[in-house]
Amino acid sequence: MNWKTSLDALIGGGIIGLASSFLLLFAGRVFGVSGILGGLAFPTKGDALWRVGIILGLMTAGFILMITKPDAMAIVPNGPWWRYSVAGIMVGFGTQLGGGCTSGHGVCGISRFSVRSIVATVTFIAGGMLVVAVMRALGVLA
């Protein structure tokens, strides 16, 4: 077991938990990235500033991580660009179909003991496992 990786994961998870708790406590909002982005696509008056702040914060954190720990971001795409575009569109469609994403259901919903979120998160994980198994069986993934 790599204790450094485990400690990084624990710290990162704690930060995500604190951020989502603060957003819920102080703004009454659920920290679901798909919902935050969706709200920016179709903003209501006075609702865009906090959404922009969160998206900029996520991008800034990624940039800082890229500078301070470049190995953590060293994922080399394995396939054509259009595959990732299609996957992104499918994820967006799925989050709308599922009423949210894993950050909203998995982090916020489960912590509120929402049965709907627990079922959604289990479904997300099972669906992801199924897709990977099928893609590996078809030879699309190594």
N, CA and C atoms as an extended XYZ file, in Angstrom:
426
Properties=species:S:1:pos:R:3:atomname:S:1:resname:S:1:resid:I:1 pbc="F F F"
N         0.848       -1.183        0.000 N   MET     1
C         0.000        0.000        0.000 CA  MET     1
C         0.890        1.241        0.000 C   MET     1
N         0.563        2.187       -0.839 N   ASN     2
C         1.302        3.438       -0.923 CA  ASN     2
C         0.656        4.455        0.018 C   ASN     2
N         1.306        4.714        1.156 N   TRP     3
C         0.724        5.614        2.165 CA  TRP     3
C         0.628        7.045        1.678 C   TRP     3
N         1.567        7.459        0.837 N   LYS     4
C         1.529        8.824        0.301 CA  LYS     4
C         0.286        9.018       -0.565 C   LYS     4
N         0.000        8.052       -1.426 N   THR     5
C        -1.191        8.130       -2.271 CA  THR     5
C        -2.452        8.099       -1.421 C   THR     5
N        -2.461        7.255       -0.399 N   SER     6
C        -3.622        7.171        0.485 CA  SER     6
C        -3.829        8.480        1.235 C   SER     6
N        -2.756        9.089        1.687 N   LEU     7
C        -2.866       10.369        2.392 CA  LEU     7
C        -3.370       11.459        1.449 C   LEU     7
N        -2.857       11.491        0.225 N   ASP     8
C        -3.337       12.458       -0.767 CA  ASP     8
C        -4.834       12.280       -1.014 C   ASP     8
N        -5.274       11.036       -1.141 N   ALA     9
C        -6.696       10.758       -1.371 CA  ALA     9
C        -7.533       11.188       -0.173 C   ALA     9
N        -7.039       10.940        1.028 N   LEU    10
C        -7.756       11.337        2.238 CA  LEU    10
C        -7.882       12.852        2.336 C   LEU    10
N        -6.810       13.548        2.053 N   ILE    11
C        -6.843       15.016        2.095 CA  ILE    11
C        -7.769       15.562        1.011 C   ILE    11
N        -7.650       15.034       -0.199 N   GLY    12
C        -8.519       15.477       -1.299 CA  GLY    12
C        -9.983       15.212       -1.007 C   GLY    12
N       -10.281       14.026       -0.497 N   GLY    13
C       -11.662       13.699       -0.139 CA  GLY    13
C       -12.194       14.604        0.955 C   GLY    13
N       -11.347       14.915        1.928 N   GLY    14
C       -11.745       15.826        3.000 CA  GLY    14
C       -12.056       17.224        2.478 C   GLY    14
N       -11.244       17.700        1.554 N   ILE    15
C       -11.477       19.024        0.962 CA  ILE    15
C       -12.791       19.039        0.180 C   ILE    15
N       -13.041       17.982       -0.585 N   ILE    16
C       -14.300       17.892       -1.332 CA  ILE    16
C       -15.481       17.860       -0.366 C   ILE    16
N       -15.355       17.083        0.705 N   GLY    17
C       -16.419       17.014        1.701 CA  GLY    17
C       -16.677       18.359        2.364 C   GLY    17
N       -15.621       19.065        2.728 N   LEU    18
C       -15.782       20.390        3.339 CA  LEU    18
C       -16.409       21.380        2.364 C   LEU    18
N       -15.916       21.382        1.133 N   ALA    19
C       -16.455       22.318        0.137 CA  ALA    19
C       -17.932       22.060       -0.112 C   ALA    19
N       -18.309       20.800       -0.254 N   SER    20
C       -19.721       20.496       -0.517 CA  SER    20
C       -20.579       20.798        0.706 C   SER    20
N       -20.034       20.565        1.897 N   SER    21
C       -20.778       20.891        3.125 CA  SER    21
C       -20.986       22.390        3.260 C   SER    21
N       -19.932       23.169        2.998 N   PHE    22
C       -20.060       24.625        3.083 CA  PHE    22
C       -21.064       25.161        2.080 C   PHE    22
N       -21.037       24.627        0.870 N   LEU    23
C       -21.981       25.085       -0.151 CA  LEU    23
C       -23.417       24.786        0.271 C   LEU    23
N       -23.641       23.616        0.844 N   LEU    24
C       -24.979       23.258        1.302 CA  LEU    24
C       -25.390       24.083        2.522 C   LEU    24
N       -24.496       24.238        3.486 N   LEU    25
C       -24.822       24.974        4.709 CA  LEU    25
C       -25.035       26.463        4.474 C   LEU    25
N       -24.152       27.070        3.702 N   PHE    26
C       -24.175       28.527        3.571 CA  PHE    26
C       -24.948       29.043        2.366 C   PHE    26
N       -25.133       28.195        1.351 N   ALA    27
C       -25.848       28.658        0.165 CA  ALA    27
C       -27.080       27.810       -0.139 C   ALA    27
N       -27.238       26.695        0.577 N   GLY    28
C       -28.385       25.824        0.323 CA  GLY    28
C       -28.315       25.139       -1.026 C   GLY    28
N       -27.110       24.958       -1.558 N   ARG    29
C       -26.913       24.364       -2.880 CA  ARG    29
C       -26.185       23.038       -2.757 C   ARG    29
N       -26.474       22.126       -3.673 N   VAL    30
C       -25.805       20.832       -3.719 CA  VAL    30
C       -24.624       20.932       -4.667 C   VAL    30
N       -23.486       20.374       -4.243 N   PHE    31
C       -22.270       20.421       -5.043 CA  PHE    31
C       -22.293       19.294       -6.066 C   PHE    31
N       -23.030       19.494       -7.127 N   GLY    32
C       -23.057       18.569       -8.255 CA  GLY    32
C       -22.559       19.313       -9.477 C   GLY    32
N       -21.447       18.894      -10.013 N   VAL    33
C       -20.794       19.634      -11.089 CA  VAL    33
C       -21.679       19.737      -12.325 C   VAL    33
N       -22.391       18.670      -12.674 N   SER    34
C       -23.253       18.742      -13.863 CA  SER    34
C       -24.374       19.759      -13.662 C   SER    34
N       -24.919       19.815      -12.464 N   GLY    35
C       -25.961       20.805      -12.178 CA  GLY    35
C       -25.426       22.225      -12.169 C   GLY    35
N       -24.210       22.373      -11.669 N   ILE    36
C       -23.574       23.696      -11.650 CA  ILE    36
C       -23.318       24.163      -13.075 C   ILE    36
N       -22.778       23.283      -13.914 N   LEU    37
C       -22.546       23.639      -15.316 CA  LEU    37
C       -23.854       23.865      -16.063 C   LEU    37
N       -24.842       23.001      -15.805 N   GLY    38
C       -26.148       23.165      -16.445 CA  GLY    38
C       -26.783       24.492      -16.100 C   GLY    38
N       -26.600       24.926      -14.857 N   GLY    39
C       -27.133       26.216      -14.438 CA  GLY    39
C       -26.436       27.388      -15.117 C   GLY    39
N       -25.195       27.178      -15.529 N   LEU    40
C       -24.494       28.227      -16.282 CA  LEU    40
C       -24.969       28.269      -17.730 C   LEU    40
N       -25.349       27.114      -18.253 N   ALA    41
C       -25.841       27.067      -19.635 CA  ALA    41
C       -27.177       27.786      -19.762 C   ALA    41
N       -27.995       27.686      -18.724 N   PHE    42
C       -29.308       28.340      -18.710 CA  PHE    42
C       -29.459       29.088      -17.394 C   PHE    42
N       -28.734       30.216      -17.239 N   PRO    43
C       -28.697       30.894      -15.935 CA  PRO    43
C       -29.998       31.619      -15.589 C   PRO    43
N       -30.258       31.692      -14.303 N   THR    44
C       -31.341       32.529      -13.805 CA  THR    44
C       -30.703       33.758      -13.174 C   THR    44
N       -31.456       34.807      -13.063 N   LYS    45
C       -30.921       36.079      -12.571 CA  LYS    45
C       -30.328       35.910      -11.165 C   LYS    45
N       -29.098       36.399      -11.001 N   GLY    46
C       -28.426       36.368       -9.715 CA  GLY    46
C       -27.897       35.005       -9.309 C   GLY    46
N       -27.880       34.048      -10.239 N   ASP    47
C       -27.486       32.688       -9.889 CA  ASP    47
C       -26.165       32.265      -10.519 C   ASP    47
N       -25.572       33.089      -11.337 N   ALA    48
C       -24.388       32.666      -12.092 CA  ALA    48
C       -23.077       32.851      -11.333 C   ALA    48
N       -22.990       33.825      -10.443 N   LEU    49
C       -21.707       34.159       -9.820 CA  LEU    49
C       -21.131       32.994       -9.017 C   LEU    49
N       -21.922       32.361       -8.173 N   TRP    50
C       -21.388       31.255       -7.378 CA  TRP    50
C       -21.020       30.068       -8.266 C   TRP    50
N       -21.777       29.878       -9.355 N   ARG    51
C       -21.467       28.781      -10.273 CA  ARG    51
C       -20.134       29.035      -10.979 C   ARG    51
N       -19.930       30.259      -11.448 N   VAL    52
C       -18.668       30.620      -12.092 CA  VAL    52
C       -17.515       30.461      -11.102 C   VAL    52
N       -17.729       30.872       -9.858 N   GLY    53
C       -16.703       30.737       -8.830 CA  GLY    53
C       -16.276       29.296       -8.625 C   GLY    53
N       -17.235       28.393       -8.580 N   ILE    54
C       -16.906       26.981       -8.390 CA  ILE    54
C       -16.155       26.430       -9.593 C   ILE    54
N       -16.623       26.735      -10.793 N   ILE    55
C       -15.942       26.237      -12.001 CA  ILE    55
C       -14.530       26.795      -12.086 C   ILE    55
N       -14.363       28.093      -11.804 N   LEU    56
C       -13.018       28.678      -11.809 CA  LEU    56
C       -12.144       28.056      -10.720 C   LEU    56
N       -12.731       27.780       -9.567 N   GLY    57
C       -11.986       27.125       -8.493 CA  GLY    57
C       -11.515       25.729       -8.891 C   GLY    57
N       -12.395       24.969       -9.547 N   LEU    58
C       -12.006       23.630      -10.003 CA  LEU    58
C       -10.893       23.708      -11.043 C   LEU    58
N       -11.008       24.664      -11.961 N   MET    59
C        -9.985       24.820      -12.997 CA  MET    59
C        -8.661       25.281      -12.385 C   MET    59
N        -8.728       26.192      -11.428 N   THR    60
C        -7.521       26.688      -10.762 CA  THR    60
C        -6.841       25.564       -9.992 C   THR    60
N        -7.634       24.757       -9.283 N   ALA    61
C        -7.057       23.630       -8.546 CA  ALA    61
C        -6.371       22.660       -9.497 C   ALA    61
N        -6.992       22.397      -10.649 N   GLY    62
C        -6.367       21.523      -11.642 CA  GLY    62
C        -5.071       22.109      -12.172 C   GLY    62
N        -5.060       23.410      -12.398 N   PHE    63
C        -3.848       24.083      -12.883 CA  PHE    63
C        -2.738       24.005      -11.834 C   PHE    63
N        -3.083       24.256      -10.577 N   ILE    64
C        -2.093       24.181       -9.500 CA  ILE    64
C        -1.540       22.762       -9.384 C   ILE    64
N        -2.427       21.775       -9.480 N   LEU    65
C        -1.981       20.382       -9.420 CA  LEU    65
C        -1.058       20.058      -10.590 C   LEU    65
N        -1.372       20.577      -11.756 N   MET    66
C        -0.550       20.337      -12.936 CA  MET    66
C         0.860       20.908      -12.735 C   MET    66
N         0.953       22.056      -12.058 N   ILE    67
C         2.257       22.681      -11.813 CA  ILE    67
C         3.012       21.975      -10.690 C   ILE    67
N         2.309       21.662       -9.589 N   THR    68
C         2.984       21.115       -8.414 CA  THR    68
C         3.194       19.610       -8.468 C   THR    68
N         2.312       18.881       -9.118 N   LYS    69
C         2.426       17.420       -9.210 CA  LYS    69
C         2.102       16.976      -10.635 C   LYS    69
N         2.972       17.267      -11.588 N   PRO    70
C         2.658       16.959      -12.993 CA  PRO    70
C         2.391       15.479      -13.253 C   PRO    70
N         2.977       14.591      -12.465 N   ASP    71
C         2.733       13.160      -12.663 CA  ASP    71
C         1.284       12.786      -12.387 C   ASP    71
N         0.618       13.540      -11.535 N   ALA    72
C        -0.788       13.258      -11.216 CA  ALA    72
C        -1.692       13.547      -12.412 C   ALA    72
N        -1.237       14.384      -13.315 N   MET    73
C        -2.039       14.768      -14.475 CA  MET    73
C        -1.530       14.113      -15.757 C   MET    73
N        -0.598       13.183      -15.635 N   ALA    74
C         0.050       12.594      -16.809 CA  ALA    74
C        -0.772       11.441      -17.375 C   ALA    74
N        -1.949       11.736      -17.856 N   ILE    75
C        -2.781       10.731      -18.499 CA  ILE    75
C        -2.708       10.979      -20.003 C   ILE    75
N        -2.259        9.990      -20.723 N   VAL    76
C        -2.122       10.119      -22.167 CA  VAL    76
C        -3.386        9.551      -22.816 C   VAL    76
N        -4.097       10.361      -23.599 N   PRO    77
C        -5.299        9.852      -24.283 CA  PRO    77
C        -4.965        8.655      -25.165 C   PRO    77
N        -5.837        7.673      -25.124 N   ASN    78
C        -5.627        6.451      -25.888 CA  ASN    78
C        -6.752        6.318      -26.914 C   ASN    78
N        -6.636        7.033      -27.995 N   GLY    79
C        -7.664        6.954      -29.020 CA  GLY    79
C        -7.914        8.300      -29.658 C   GLY    79
N        -8.804        8.330      -30.640 N   PRO    80
C        -9.087        9.570      -31.358 CA  PRO    80
C        -9.879       10.570      -30.505 C   PRO    80
N        -9.748       11.847      -30.826 N   TRP    81
C       -10.394       12.918      -30.058 CA  TRP    81
C       -11.905       12.779      -30.046 C   TRP    81
N       -12.482       12.294      -31.151 N   TRP    82
C       -13.935       12.223      -31.240 CA  TRP    82
C       -14.515       11.238      -30.228 C   TRP    82
N       -13.726       10.226      -29.848 N   ARG    83
C       -14.203        9.262      -28.855 CA  ARG    83
C       -14.464        9.959      -27.518 C   ARG    83
N       -13.583       10.870      -27.154 N   TYR    84
C       -13.745       11.598      -25.901 CA  TYR    84
C       -14.892       12.601      -25.989 C   TYR    84
N       -15.085       13.167      -27.153 N   SER    85
C       -16.212       14.080      -27.358 CA  SER    85
C       -17.539       13.344      -27.228 C   SER    85
N       -17.638       12.190      -27.852 N   VAL    86
C       -18.860       11.379      -27.754 CA  VAL    86
C       -19.082       10.952      -26.303 C   VAL    86
N       -18.010       10.532      -25.637 N   ALA    87
C       -18.125       10.125      -24.234 CA  ALA    87
C       -18.613       11.288      -23.367 C   ALA    87
N       -18.100       12.481      -23.612 N   GLY    88
C       -18.537       13.656      -22.852 CA  GLY    88
C       -20.008       13.968      -23.063 C   GLY    88
N       -20.460       13.867      -24.301 N   ILE    89
C       -21.880       14.097      -24.605 CA  ILE    89
C       -22.744       13.037      -23.918 C   ILE    89
N       -22.284       11.794      -23.939 N   MET    90
C       -23.038       10.719      -23.287 CA  MET    90
C       -23.101       10.926      -21.776 C   MET    90
N       -22.003       11.383      -21.185 N   VAL    91
C       -22.004       11.667      -19.745 CA  VAL    91
C       -22.991       12.791      -19.443 C   VAL    91
N       -22.973       13.839      -20.257 N   GLY    92
C       -23.926       14.936      -20.071 CA  GLY    92
C       -25.367       14.474      -20.180 C   GLY    92
N       -25.645       13.640      -21.162 N   PHE    93
C       -26.995       13.087      -21.320 CA  PHE    93
C       -27.361       12.224      -20.111 C   PHE    93
N       -26.414       11.409      -19.670 N   GLY    94
C       -26.665       10.529      -18.526 CA  GLY    94
C       -26.919       11.294      -17.240 C   GLY    94
N       -26.203       12.390      -17.044 N   THR    95
C       -26.428       13.162      -15.821 CA  THR    95
C       -27.801       13.821      -15.828 C   THR    95
N       -28.260       14.209      -17.000 N   GLN    96
C       -29.613       14.759      -17.084 CA  GLN    96
C       -30.652       13.662      -16.861 C   GLN    96
N       -30.405       12.504      -17.431 N   LEU    97
C       -31.312       11.365      -17.264 CA  LEU    97
C       -31.352       10.898      -15.810 C   LEU    97
N       -30.191       10.889      -15.157 N   GLY    98
C       -30.090       10.427      -13.776 CA  GLY    98
C       -30.372       11.496      -12.743 C   GLY    98
N       -30.684       12.697      -13.193 N   GLY    99
C       -30.985       13.777      -12.248 CA  GLY    99
C       -29.767       14.251      -11.479 C   GLY    99
N       -28.589       14.121      -12.062 N   GLY   100
C       -27.376       14.587      -11.412 CA  GLY   100
C       -26.207       13.680      -11.718 C   GLY   100
N       -25.048       14.077      -11.223 N   CYS   101
C       -23.820       13.336      -11.492 CA  CYS   101
C       -23.311       12.676      -10.222 C   CYS   101
N       -22.171       12.013      -10.342 N   THR   102
C       -21.632       11.310       -9.187 CA  THR   102
C       -21.236       12.265       -8.064 C   THR   102
N       -20.820       13.472       -8.398 N   SER   103
C       -20.471       14.405       -7.321 CA  SER   103
C       -21.717       14.856       -6.567 C   SER   103
N       -22.800       15.064       -7.276 N   GLY   104
C       -24.036       15.459       -6.602 CA  GLY   104
C       -24.661       14.310       -5.830 C   GLY   104
N       -24.837       13.172       -6.504 N   HIS   105
C       -25.449       12.010       -5.853 CA  HIS   105
C       -24.479       11.332       -4.886 C   HIS   105
N       -23.259       11.086       -5.367 N   GLY   106
C       -22.309       10.311       -4.587 CA  GLY   106
C       -21.777       11.020       -3.362 C   GLY   106
N       -21.434       12.284       -3.503 N   VAL   107
C       -20.872       13.018       -2.371 CA  VAL   107
C       -21.974       13.626       -1.510 C   VAL   107
N       -22.865       14.358       -2.144 N   CYS   108
C       -23.877       15.090       -1.374 CA  CYS   108
C       -25.099       14.243       -1.037 C   CYS   108
N       -25.592       13.487       -1.995 N   GLY   109
C       -26.810       12.718       -1.776 CA  GLY   109
C       -26.641       11.597       -0.770 C   GLY   109
N       -25.561       10.838       -0.905 N   ILE   110
C       -25.327        9.740        0.029 CA  ILE   110
C       -25.103       10.278        1.441 C   ILE   110
N       -24.390       11.392        1.556 N   SER   111
C       -24.144       11.957        2.892 CA  SER   111
C       -25.424       12.468        3.547 C   SER   111
N       -26.457       12.716        2.725 N   ARG   112
C       -27.774       13.108        3.272 CA  ARG   112
C       -28.708       11.908        3.382 C   ARG   112
N       -28.178       10.713        3.159 N   PHE   113
C       -28.934        9.457        3.230 CA  PHE   113
C       -30.110        9.432        2.261 C   PHE   113
N       -29.916       10.033        1.097 N   SER   114
C       -30.946       10.044        0.071 CA  SER   114
C       -30.969        8.687       -0.635 C   SER   114
N       -32.091        7.985       -0.517 N   VAL   115
C       -32.229        6.680       -1.168 CA  VAL   115
C       -32.063        6.834       -2.676 C   VAL   115
N       -32.637        7.887       -3.233 N   ARG   116
C       -32.521        8.152       -4.675 CA  ARG   116
C       -31.059        8.280       -5.089 C   ARG   116
N       -30.271        8.981       -4.286 N   SER   117
C       -28.858        9.160       -4.603 CA  SER   117
C       -28.064        7.882       -4.424 C   SER   117
N       -28.403        7.085       -3.433 N   ILE   118
C       -27.719        5.810       -3.233 CA  ILE   118
C       -27.976        4.896       -4.430 C   ILE   118
N       -29.236        4.815       -4.850 N   VAL   119
C       -29.575        3.996       -6.025 CA  VAL   119
C       -28.874        4.539       -7.267 C   VAL   119
N       -28.869        5.850       -7.442 N   ALA   120
C       -28.215        6.450       -8.611 CA  ALA   120
C       -26.723        6.147       -8.617 C   ALA   120
N       -26.062        6.278       -7.476 N   THR   121
C       -24.624        6.046       -7.407 CA  THR   121
C       -24.287        4.584       -7.684 C   THR   121
N       -25.052        3.673       -7.118 N   VAL   122
C       -24.837        2.247       -7.399 CA  VAL   122
C       -25.052        1.980       -8.887 C   VAL   122
N       -26.061        2.609       -9.471 N   THR   123
C       -26.330        2.439      -10.904 CA  THR   123
C       -25.184        2.993      -11.743 C   THR   123
N       -24.653        4.172      -11.378 N   PHE   124
C       -23.518        4.757      -12.102 CA  PHE   124
C       -22.335        3.798      -12.086 C   PHE   124
N       -22.016        3.281      -10.913 N   ILE   125
C       -20.852        2.410      -10.776 CA  ILE   125
C       -21.061        1.110      -11.551 C   ILE   125
N       -22.230        0.502      -11.404 N   ALA   126
C       -22.520       -0.744      -12.122 CA  ALA   126
C       -22.504       -0.520      -13.637 C   ALA   126
N       -23.068        0.592      -14.079 N   GLY   127
C       -23.068        0.908      -15.507 CA  GLY   127
C       -21.663        1.110      -16.041 C   GLY   127
N       -20.835        1.804      -15.285 N   GLY   128
C       -19.447        2.005      -15.693 CA  GLY   128
C       -18.685        0.700      -15.774 C   GLY   128
N       -18.907       -0.171      -14.789 N   MET   129
C       -18.251       -1.479      -14.804 CA  MET   129
C       -18.697       -2.300      -16.005 C   MET   129
N       -19.966       -2.255      -16.312 N   LEU   130
C       -20.509       -2.995      -17.453 CA  LEU   130
C       -19.922       -2.491      -18.774 C   LEU   130
N       -19.879       -1.169      -18.932 N   VAL   131
C       -19.337       -0.587      -20.165 CA  VAL   131
C       -17.862       -0.962      -20.337 C   VAL   131
N       -17.084       -0.881      -19.270 N   VAL   132
C       -15.667       -1.254      -19.361 CA  VAL   132
C       -15.534       -2.731      -19.716 C   VAL   132
N       -16.326       -3.589      -19.094 N   ALA   133
C       -16.258       -5.026      -19.398 CA  ALA   133
C       -16.602       -5.300      -20.864 C   ALA   133
N       -17.643       -4.646      -21.358 N   VAL   134
C       -18.044       -4.848      -22.757 CA  VAL   134
C       -16.967       -4.318      -23.700 C   VAL   134
N       -16.440       -3.132      -23.395 N   MET   135
C       -15.402       -2.559      -24.271 CA  MET   135
C       -14.145       -3.400      -24.278 C   MET   135
N       -13.786       -3.982      -23.139 N   ARG   136
C       -12.627       -4.867      -23.093 CA  ARG   136
C       -12.893       -6.145      -23.884 C   ARG   136
N       -14.105       -6.675      -23.755 N   ALA   137
C       -14.460       -7.901      -24.485 CA  ALA   137
C       -14.439       -7.661      -25.997 C   ALA   137
N       -14.786       -6.442      -26.405 N   LEU   138
C       -14.792       -6.089      -27.837 CA  LEU   138
C       -13.408       -5.682      -28.334 C   LEU   138
N       -12.457       -5.554      -27.413 N   GLY   139
C       -11.105       -5.165      -27.788 CA  GLY   139
C       -10.900       -3.673      -27.951 C   GLY   139
N       -11.884       -2.877      -27.530 N   VAL   140
C       -11.762       -1.418      -27.627 CA  VAL   140
C       -10.832       -0.892      -26.543 C   VAL   140
N       -10.854       -1.524      -25.378 N   LEU   141
C        -9.957       -1.161      -24.269 CA  LEU   141
C        -8.995       -2.313      -24.019 C   LEU   141
N        -7.808       -1.954      -23.597 N   ALA   142
C        -6.797       -3.001      -23.287 CA  ALA   142
C        -7.044       -3.561      -21.916 C   ALA   142
